[in-house]
Amino acid sequence: MTELATKTTDGLQPNDGAPEGPTYAWAPAEPRPRKSRKGLWIGVGAGAAAVALTASSLVLVAPGTSVAGVGVGFMTPGAATDAVNAQLATTTVVLTGQGADAEVTAADLGATVDARALVDAAFAEHPMWNVTAWFPASITAPITLDEEAASAALRDAAPQLYTDPVDATLAFDAETTSYVATPAEEGTGVDLDAVRAALQDAFEAGRTRVEVEATAAPVQADTPTYVAEATAERLNTMLDTAGFYVGEERTVPVSRAVAASWLTVTPSDNGTFAITADEAAIAELVPTLAKAVNREPVSARVVTDSGGEVLRELTPGVTGRVLGDTGDVASEFAALLATGSGRYELPVKETPFATAAVERRVEVDLGTQTLFMFENDKVMRSFPISSGLSETPTQQGHFRVFAFVPIQDMGCFPGAPYCTADIPWVAYFNGDQAFHGAYWHNNFGNPMSHGCVNMPISTAKALYDWLEVGTEVWIHA
C-alpha cells in the first residue's frame, strides 16, 4: 500500500486567504519482487523431447530388425532402403576353379532386390513405437540378376570360361529352289543360377564377399534353330503359291527361283529374320499382266428339255475380265511378300457371260420306222430304226431317258424267250424298252425287236452320246 508523505511549500506563494501550514502528496510504490520462470522452461524442454521421441518412434524401424543381414534398426524406411542397396552393390563374388579367382561385384552383375518393399514390410511388422516388436527379426531379400549385364561382367572377368554360340542361318539353295536352315550351335558360359544362389546366401548371411566355383552352362544362340526352320518353311510355302491371282486362279504364276530373286532375308535384332522384297524387280513384270488377265466372256451352252429345265452343261461359261489400275501393284506385292505371303490379288473388272440353251428331244415314228433327233425344234439328224414286232410291240407315249448302260446281255435268264449277249450303247426310256445298237441284222426300217428300238451300232453310239438323263422321247404311229 502506498504511504502518504508530507510536502513543504517553501518558495511558493501562499494563496490569498489560505492558512499557512504543511501540504500532502502520494509517494511512489515499491516494486513487487519478480516471479522465477526457471521451472517453466525446464518443463517445456522435457515435453518437446518427449514429443520428438514419440514422433520418431512412428517413422523408425524397431531395434534388432535386419533385411537380408543388413541391420536397419533405428532407421527410417528411406535410410534402410539405401543401406540394403549399398550392402548388395558392394558384395563381391569370387570365381574359383577355372575362374582363376576372377572377382565381380553385385553391382557389376546387375543384382537388385526390391529393397523398398522389403523395408516397408519390415517397418510394418516391426515399427519402433511397438516395443513388443523390439527383438531380432530378419527378412529374406530375393536377389535378381540382369542376365545380359551379368554375362558381360563375368565374360570380362573370366573370358576363358566363354565360347560364343553360333546363330542359325537361312540360305536359298538354287539347286532345289528352296530355303534351307542351318542349325544354331550352343556356346558355353558361367552358370548364372549358381552365381545368384551364392550371392543370395552371402547377402542373407550379411557377408560382403563370397567364393563360388565357376560351373559351365550352355549359352543359347540369339537366333535358335527352330526360328530358322519355321522361317524356311514359311518362305518355301510362299514360293509354292507365289503369283498374281484373280479369285482362286493363279492367273500369272511366279516361279520359285524368280520369287526368291526378289527376296532378301536377313537376321534381325530380336532373334528372328526380316524379309524384304525388291519393288523395282516386281515392277518389271507388271506390264505383262494385262495380256494374261484380259479376256472376252465365253457363253455357256446347256441342254434343256422343252420346259427349259437344264439337263446338262455342254460348255461352261467363262466370265470376261479386264485388268484394273496397276499403279500400286509392285509396292503392294513387295509389302505382301515381306509378310510371308505370295498370293497377290489383282484388281480386275469382270463381265458376265451369257447362257445359250439347246433344247433336245427324240421322236420315233413307228409308221415310217424312223427316229428323229431334235435341237431347238429343228431336226438335227434322222435315220431308220427297227422297233418291236407285232407280238412284242414298242409302246407308244411320252417318256424320258432315265438310264445308260454301255454294254449288256438281254433276255439271258431262265425261261426267257431269247438271249442276246453284248448289246451295245443301251439307253432306257420306258421300263425295259431302250434304244440300242444291233449287230445281228441289217434290216433297219422294219420291225425286228422284242420291244426295244434298235439301230446300227455306230448310230446307236452317236445317239447314246447325244442323249441326257431326262431327254424327252415321243413314240407314236
C-alpha angles and dihedrals in degrees: 000000000000117000127231111238133196118245127192126216100215111160093020125113112239119235116261110268094007117127117246117245144101124318127209135225136175115262119220115265122246114252119258117245112263119248118243114245097184093108092051093056091047090053094050093052093051092049093050091051091051091050091048091049091050092048093049091051088060094059104033131086116245119262116266095030118131135180113212091337095313112121110230101169116135089017130118114240090253094053091044090053091053091049093052093048093047092050092051095045093055097045109116128215117205117200113215133187111030087000089078093221094297113174131212131169126231087248089056088053093052089243115174140172129194088249097167094053091047093049091047089053090049092050092047091054098034113030116167093237090063103077091187087067093056098110133097112290128167127195121203116237114204110217124216126196129215095234095204094048092042093051091048093049094047092046090053091048097044110015092166089071094061136078120178121245119234118233122232113254140204129218137170114242108211092196094059094025088228138115113249127199123220111209122245122247122223121237127207133240144148117305102251093194090061092048092048092048092052091047090049093052092048094047094050090048091052094244119141096201131048136174122218129178110239110242123189122246131180117261113212121224118251089237108043126205096251091058092053092046093048091048091049091051091049092048093048091050088051091052090052092057103030114135149086113290138202103195107311092337116102091217096176111026118203114213120238092245094050093046091049090050088060093054133084116191117192135168114259130213094256096059097265134095128262118217122205129174131212105246092188092056091050090049090062090065097047097082090059095056099082093062091055096041107040118085141150120250117262119213120236119235119209135177115233139175123240090277093056096253110149112242099176142348110244098182124012117232120246121211115230118230143184126202113247131212111329098184094111099033097101096047094043093048091048090052090047093051089052088062092054098258124117100184109104116184110217121219107246139163113220130212116205120236127234125237122228115202123211112198111207132189140155128228124191118195106201091189094061094026089232133139120210125200111206129197116182090345092305123114106243095177141353133187141165119272138181115237130186123307118246093265091048103030128184106248118243124228145075116307142159130228108252109167143026130205119179094209136352147152118258128205093001100136133101111288095014115140091228144010123209117176131207099015107179135220100011119187115180120212106158121028106290094348115104148157111256145148123268124208098171099072142022099204097113115162090050132079109265109145143087090245104304124108107241132185141165114309096245091049091048090053092052091049091045091056093044097051125084132199101271097029109150118243125194118193115189143150 
